[in-house]
Amino acid sequence: MSEIIPTLAIFWLLMVVSFILMKRGLSIFNDVAKGMVMFMLEKALGPAIDFVQGKPGSASRTWIMHGMIWAMLASILTFAGLWLSHDSTALHSLGAWGYSPDSHELMYAGRFAALFGAVGMMVIGAGLHVVPTLSGTNLASESNATLVSGLWTLSVLILVIGAHAKEILGVDIIVLGTALQILAMTAIILNQLLTISNATRPIAIPGWLIIFGLIGNPLAVVSVFLSGAYGTGVGQWLVYHMIGGTFFFCGIAGVSLYASSMGSGNPLWSRTLVGFTLFGALISINPMGSTDPSMAVDMLGLEASEISSSTQDHISGSFLMALAMIPVIAYSSNLLVTLRGTDAFVENADSPGIAEMNMGAWMLIPIAIGSLFVQTDALGGAGELSGISQTLDLLSLWAVLMPLSLGTALYVFPQVSGRKVLSVSRSRAAFWLMSGGAVAGLTFTIMADLNDMALIESLAENPSSITEELRILGSVTFYGTVLGSIFHCTNLISGQFRGEKLSEEVESSTSLSPHTYELTSSTSVRRILASGATLDTEVIPVSQSEEAGSATEL
């Protein structure tokens, strides 16, 4: 029986209905609905709302700071997990305190901390700044968004604890953390929807990427339950990748495209490709992630089931994952060409985060293609490439998702806090440590996985010493990621208090479509439109002189 197509059909229908409601509202109930939502976000919380400040940008600043702290903790947990994979007694001394984790528990906790703590909080935090900016209005409730950041952090902390001990005193810890996260996510979605309902201008497509990324998370879960596929391995695998394609991919794409344009000062290379990215991400299945959907199973409190797909599910799933390469390539190329407009890279001291976004965009395509082969193999039941699935998942997390979300946060944070990072040189060093440690360290680990797969296939009785040496080298190299995340975290937070203040010059509202176009020589209408200009862009002739220049006195 086919399960993928019916589930996706329900998901697509729910997304279309959501878009219609966002564009047309609830007719005569619009004012009533807005008033009720605003009451739920603020007055209904009682005295709790008075403990947080509602200044513009405070919510985005708080979410990003929490995300940076979680990035540091996630790197430490992942490093410890990689180390225990070849030295199981490295943390034996902690057993005296009652803490005796193994490699699997630490890696699992590191995934929760990295995905929902670091990447999730930085993407949501950046979105709380990007969506109101593109809408030409203020965030509906800064106080509520600031308050629920603490709730989200608490949920991630509970998930990390649940990765070590799933049940405590008969309570499913991971389900409890998921419930708290749903409450926080609901508040953020309502806050953003209320914000765009007050928009004073049409929202650019990156803003819609963020919105659909937020609402796609709960709608993916609802679709799987409505179709009845939640009890099967294919349905559990599908919801895991649907959430990855909406909340993570669409959310990161939206905030990073905005940050790449504003940070580099260049209009987006192609708004058409942004539309392809949005449409393609919603109709396809993102292949990035692990072949084991245990994270989604644990968070939803389901009974795990083995992936046993029908021929129709295998064909449709493989086709939709291959189709996902279109939005992946469209997004990556659009981001890279936008950044290259003024050759902005790591030496651009005025635009922190450019190097991280550049690196994440470069690594996206090869890792997505590798994930496509691994996921297709797992969906078909062969399992020949399952040995590298976990490490490839870590590589997509630390070489793609983390750099893209971190680069966006490094650009957005100064805009909402009013101060730059403390040290540009430290930010540059953190980039090389973090990216080099993740790519090199996990590449060595994949080489060890491939060696193990070859030994198993050849039925070798004795393990190879090369595998252990590669794992040691991989974990030692990944320590650079730990140092880089610590440098980034301390540099960002210290800049909040001692960083250089941003200039008081009024920045253009958005470089996604320029307000003016300077005409210095004869050109074509096609070239003007290709620069991102619209019908409302003012073309300003700039006179040029043919006289020879002279020396400038200093």
Rosetta blueprint (number, residue, H / E / L):
1 M L
2 S L
3 E L
4 I H
5 I H
6 P H
7 T H
8 L H
9 A H
10 I H
11 F H
12 W H
13 L H
14 L H
15 M H
16 V H
17 V H
18 S H
19 F H
20 I H
21 L H
22 M H
23 K H
24 R H
25 G L
26 L L
27 S H
28 I H
29 F H
30 N H
31 D H
32 V H
33 A H
34 K H
35 G H
36 M H
37 V H
38 M H
39 F H
40 M H
41 L H
42 E L
43 K H
44 A H
45 L H
46 G H
47 P H
48 A H
49 I H
50 D H
51 F H
52 V L
53 Q L
54 G L
55 K L
56 P L
57 G L
58 S H
59 A H
60 S H
61 R H
62 T H
63 W H
64 I H
65 M H
66 H H
67 G H
68 M H
69 I H
70 W H
71 A H
72 M H
73 L H
74 A H
75 S H
76 I H
77 L H
78 T H
79 F H
80 A H
81 G H
82 L H
83 W H
84 L H
85 S L
86 H L
87 D L
88 S L
89 T L
90 A L
91 L L
92 H H
93 S H
94 L H
95 G H
96 A H
97 W H
98 G L
99 Y L
100 S L
101 P L
102 D L
103 S H
104 H H
105 E H
106 L H
107 M H
108 Y H
109 A H
110 G H
111 R H
112 F H
113 A H
114 A H
115 L H
116 F H
117 G H
118 A H
119 V H
120 G H
121 M H
122 M H
123 V H
124 I H
125 G H
126 A H
127 G H
128 L H
129 H H
130 V H
131 V H
132 P H
133 T H
134 L H
135 S H
136 G L
137 T L
138 N L
139 L L
140 A L
141 S L
142 E H
143 S H
144 N H
145 A H
146 T H
147 L H
148 V H
149 S H
150 G H
151 L H
152 W H
153 T H
154 L H
155 S H
156 V H
157 L H
158 I H
159 L H
160 V H
161 I H
162 G H
163 A H
164 H H
165 A L
166 K L
167 E E
168 I E
169 L L
170 G L
171 V E
172 D E
173 I H
174 I H
175 V H
176 L H
177 G H
178 T H
179 A H
180 L H
181 Q H
182 I H
183 L H
184 A H
185 M H
186 T H
187 A H
188 I H
189 I H
190 L H
191 N H
192 Q H
193 L H
194 L H
195 T H
196 I H
197 S H
198 N L
199 A L
200 T L
201 R L
202 P L
203 I L
204 A L
205 I H
206 P H
207 G H
208 W H
209 L H
210 I H
211 I H
212 F H
213 G H
214 L H
215 I H
216 G H
217 N H
218 P H
219 L H
220 A H
221 V H
222 V H
223 S H
224 V H
225 F H
226 L H
227 S H
228 G L
229 A H
230 Y H
231 G H
232 T L
233 G H
234 V H
235 G H
236 Q H
237 W H
238 L H
239 V H
240 Y H
241 H H
242 M H
243 I H
244 G H
245 G H
246 T H
247 F H
248 F H
249 F H
250 C H
251 G H
252 I H
253 A H
254 G H
255 V H
256 S H
257 L H
258 Y H
259 A H
260 S H
261 S H
262 M H
263 G H
264 S H
265 G L
266 N L
267 P L
268 L L
269 W L
270 S L
271 R H
272 T H
273 L H
274 V H
275 G H
276 F H
277 T H
278 L H
279 F H
280 G H
281 A H
282 L H
283 I H
284 S L
285 I L
286 N L
287 P L
288 M L
289 G L
290 S L
291 T L
292 D L
293 P L
294 S H
295 M H
296 A H
297 V H
298 D H
299 M H
300 L H
301 G L
302 L L
303 E L
304 A L
305 S L
306 E L
307 I L
308 S L
309 S L
310 S L
311 T H
312 Q H
313 D H
314 H H
315 I H
316 S H
317 G H
318 S H
319 F H
320 L H
321 M H
322 A H
323 L H
324 A L
325 M H
326 I H
327 P H
328 V H
329 I H
330 A H
331 Y H
332 S H
333 S H
334 N H
335 L H
336 L H
337 V H
338 T H
339 L H
340 R H
341 G H
342 T H
343 D L
344 A L
345 F L
346 V L
347 E L
348 N L
349 A L
350 D L
351 S L
352 P L
353 G L
354 I H
355 A H
356 E H
357 M H
358 N H
359 M H
360 G H
361 A H
362 W H
363 M H
364 L H
365 I H
366 P H
367 I H
368 A H
369 I H
370 G H
371 S H
372 L H
373 F H
374 V H
375 Q H
376 T H
377 D H
378 A H
379 L H
380 G L
381 G L
382 A L
383 G L
384 E L
385 L L
386 S H
387 G H
388 I H
389 S H
390 Q H
391 T H
392 L H
393 D H
394 L H
395 L H
396 S H
397 L H
398 W H
399 A H
400 V H
401 L H
402 M H
403 P H
404 L H
405 S H
406 L H
407 G H
408 T H
409 A H
410 L H
411 Y H
412 V H
413 F H
414 P H
415 Q H
416 V H
417 S H
418 G L
419 R E
420 K L
421 V L
422 L L
423 S L
424 V H
425 S H
426 R H
427 S H
428 R H
429 A H
430 A H
431 F H
432 W H
433 L H
434 M H
435 S H
436 G H
437 G H
438 A H
439 V H
440 A H
441 G H
442 L H
443 T H
444 F H
445 T H
446 I H
447 M H
448 A H
449 D H
450 L H
451 N H
452 D H
453 M H
454 A H
455 L H
456 I H
457 E H
458 S L
459 L L
460 A L
461 E L
462 N L
463 P L
464 S L
465 S H
466 I H
467 T H
468 E H
469 E H
470 L H
471 R H
472 I H
473 L H
474 G H
475 S H
476 V H
477 T H
478 F H
479 Y H
480 G H
481 T H
482 V H
483 L H
484 G H
485 S H
486 I H
487 F H
488 H H
489 C H
490 T H
491 N H
492 L H
493 I H
494 S H
495 G H
496 Q H
497 F H
498 R H
499 G L
500 E L
501 K E
502 L L
503 S L
504 E L
505 E L
506 V L
507 E L
508 S L
509 S L
510 T L
511 S L
512 L L
513 S L
514 P L
515 H L
516 T E
517 Y E
518 E E
519 L E
520 T L
521 S L
522 S L
523 T L
524 S L
525 V H
526 R H
527 R H
528 I H
529 L H
530 A H
531 S L
532 G L
533 A L
534 T L
535 L L
536 D L
537 T L
538 E E
539 V E
540 I E
541 P E
542 V L
543 S L
544 Q L
545 S L
546 E L
547 E L
548 A L
549 G L
550 S L
551 A L
552 T L
553 E L
554 L L
